[in-house]
Amino acid sequence: MHMLACNTASKKNLPSCIFLNIIISITVLCPVVMSQLVVPDSDADCLLKFKDTLANGSVFYSWEPETSPCKGNYANWFGVLCSNYVWGLQLEGMGLTGTLDLEPLVPMKNLRTISVMNNEFSGPMPEIKKLSSLKSLYLSNNRFSGEIPGDAFHGMPHLKKILLANNAFRGTIPSSLATLPMLLEMRLNGNQFQGQIPNFQQEDLKLASFENNDLDGPIPASLRNMDPGSFAGNKDLCDAPLSPCSSPPSPVIPVDPLDPKSPPNPPPNEKKTGSFYTIAIILIVVGIILVIIALVICLMQTRRRRNHRLSSYSSAGKERVESYTYHQPVNKNTRPAESVVNHAKRGAMPDPAGRLLFVREDIQRFGLQDLLRASAEVLGSGTFGASYKAAISSGQTLVVKRYKHMNNVGRDEFHEHMRRLGRLNHLNLLPLIAYYYRKEEKLLVTQFMPNSSLASHLHANHSVDTPGLDWIARLKIIKGVAKGLSYLYNELPTLTIPHGHIKSSNIVLDETFEPLLTDYALRPVMSSEHAHSFMTAYKSPEYRPAKGQVITKKTDVWCFGVLILELLTGRFPENYLTQGYDPNMSLVTWVNNMVKEKKTGDVFDKEMKGKKNCKAEMISLLKIGLRCCEEEEERRMEMREAVEMIETLREGEFDDDIGSMDQRTSNLYSSMLVDDDDFGFSMHR
Ligand SMILES: Nc1ncnc2c1ncn2[C@@H]1O[C@H](COP(=O)(O)OP(=O)(O)OP(=O)(O)O)[C@@H](O)[C@H]1O
């Protein structure tokens, strides 16, 4: 119509006519074109849609449309993992219920990890294969149920870790798992998977757990080097690493990941007639256990009623002190010489009306009042705040640490993180017992460890009564620390830095000199500025401005390496004190220089007794320490590798021949820094 208008226009008006036509065309066509263009959803849009699908998504109150999920590398929304963009979701232990629908997250092409462990999700396994960039998926400890389609993991080239443990999945193990090209770790334990294990083809598969399912048939050859415990508690699994199958095994059927309808493995075997007696025995045992449980519950209720009466008499109904099962009344006439409060600035006195929140069941309860009244001794004043030893009237000796800079997250998220820490359970982690929350300060309560810290043993003056740690004790300590770290790395895989504050004063020793890690996994709740200034992780080479000030899982490895060197040399690492990494002050530089100058023997702590016949193991540990302290992260060891190598160190007496050690371990120790020759002992003593 407009062109027609132009056709009739004079030649003089032609340019303005063309211009007019362009404008008109844009006006007419734009809405049509725009309506067909699909603008991709932003991370925030996707997450908000995802929140809407959750039955109790309202708990994510920080997820607000007018804010953004990330502030640079830090999360602005709770549970979001950021690196300028959202790369992960860590929604663990939040009491989330209902079904899990991951469809809204499909447009998030940078999403690498999703963890919803320790929730109450139910219903079928969420559809995940459209999330093709995913590297790890953690669904353990929920109530997911039903069969997983054979092709559930098809087309996921990057998936490395998949944790489905302790749900109620049944049917056969999905065949597409067996063909994931990058799979490193898979946990299927604690479900009701049936039938045969498919033929896993991944050569790099490091950890696979199948225990406590209903699996049967021969274990595929590709899994025969796995720990036998990984297959325990199944109906009828056989062949290596378990005992051989009695009858010739039916062949493991090859997998067809593209066929969702026909799972590759045959249905489970029919129940054997001979199992009648087994069932009868199980029923009797279950009956006995039920009777015992009922008796214990009765006993506990009686004691609770009695103690409740006692506690209400003692509190005189004035102060709100939590009533505790085993609370013993405090003698109010005895005024303790010093108390936790007296030691602290009075203005910062905890609100006695507040409550101590316990995160463990297996601990005798006490109240904040008990702590406030207890005679207390200052253990030290660290970078986070002061620690007090408090002996309460029930006989328990506790450590209360005051933290003033723990405001990285809001109240709910803080509580959730504390509960997560409370669930950790390992011989080499000092368990968090309880905590107290106030916006301005937090108290964390742990048990007192009688043998003080590794730092005090390495650096305090020694006497005849308290000689320096000998080699065997140091080896035991570093092995325990390694185990504790390995556990933290397994249990908190989504934390950027699972420990974050590894140093010798954060390793305390029990009566048998078993080490226990303290101050772990606090980075998520620690105020960023304070963390940057004071946590050891932030003093590593990669946190130099020139290196981009990044923190990664390998940063913990660096700190662990420094700890190993500190333990072997007895020298205090200046980096614990100075802010940022200063190579000139660094213990790492000193050790490296000594090794280069072929003075390796002079590196080891002169106060360390029991070195005789242990040189080979000491040198091996020194090498591990140096490889954990490689400046370049790419060359630095993985935590898992360091832990595995430390486990191979022997505690007994050995052959003193360094050459034989080098042969034995040459495949393990391929340090780029030093030749084995450089480790020739030059101790002249
Ligand atoms: N549960 C515990 N049992 C025995 N000693 C402890 C316990 N917790 C802490 N300590 C010791 O108390 C002292 C003070 O500890 P605190 O954690 O306050 O400071 P730090 O470890 O020196 O520094 P930071 O605050 O940076 O962690 C340290 O020597 C520490 O080893």
The ligand as an ORCA input file, in Angstrom:
! r2SCAN-3c Opt
* xyz 0 1
  N      38.669    -28.194     71.456
  C      39.880    -27.804     71.809
  N      40.590    -28.523     72.697
  C      41.820    -28.102     73.090
  N      42.407    -26.992     72.629
  C      41.748    -26.231     71.748
  C      40.450    -26.595     71.293
  N      40.040    -25.660     70.408
  C      41.021    -24.753     70.318
  N      42.046    -25.101     71.108
  C      43.291    -24.365     71.260
  O      43.026    -23.098     71.787
  C      43.905    -22.134     71.233
  C      43.104    -20.985     70.677
  O      42.333    -21.489     69.613
  P      41.581    -20.560     68.606
  O      40.850    -21.477     67.674
  O      40.813    -19.552     69.347
  O      42.716    -19.767     67.845
  P      43.726    -20.215     66.725
  O      43.469    -21.615     66.281
  O      45.078    -19.948     67.274
  O      43.430    -19.181     65.567
  P      42.124    -19.067     64.629
  O      41.142    -18.243     65.370
  O      42.651    -18.416     63.429
  O      41.617    -20.461     64.388
  C      44.717    -22.838     70.159
  O      45.959    -23.216     70.667
  C      43.914    -24.081     69.907
  O      44.711    -25.131     69.473
*
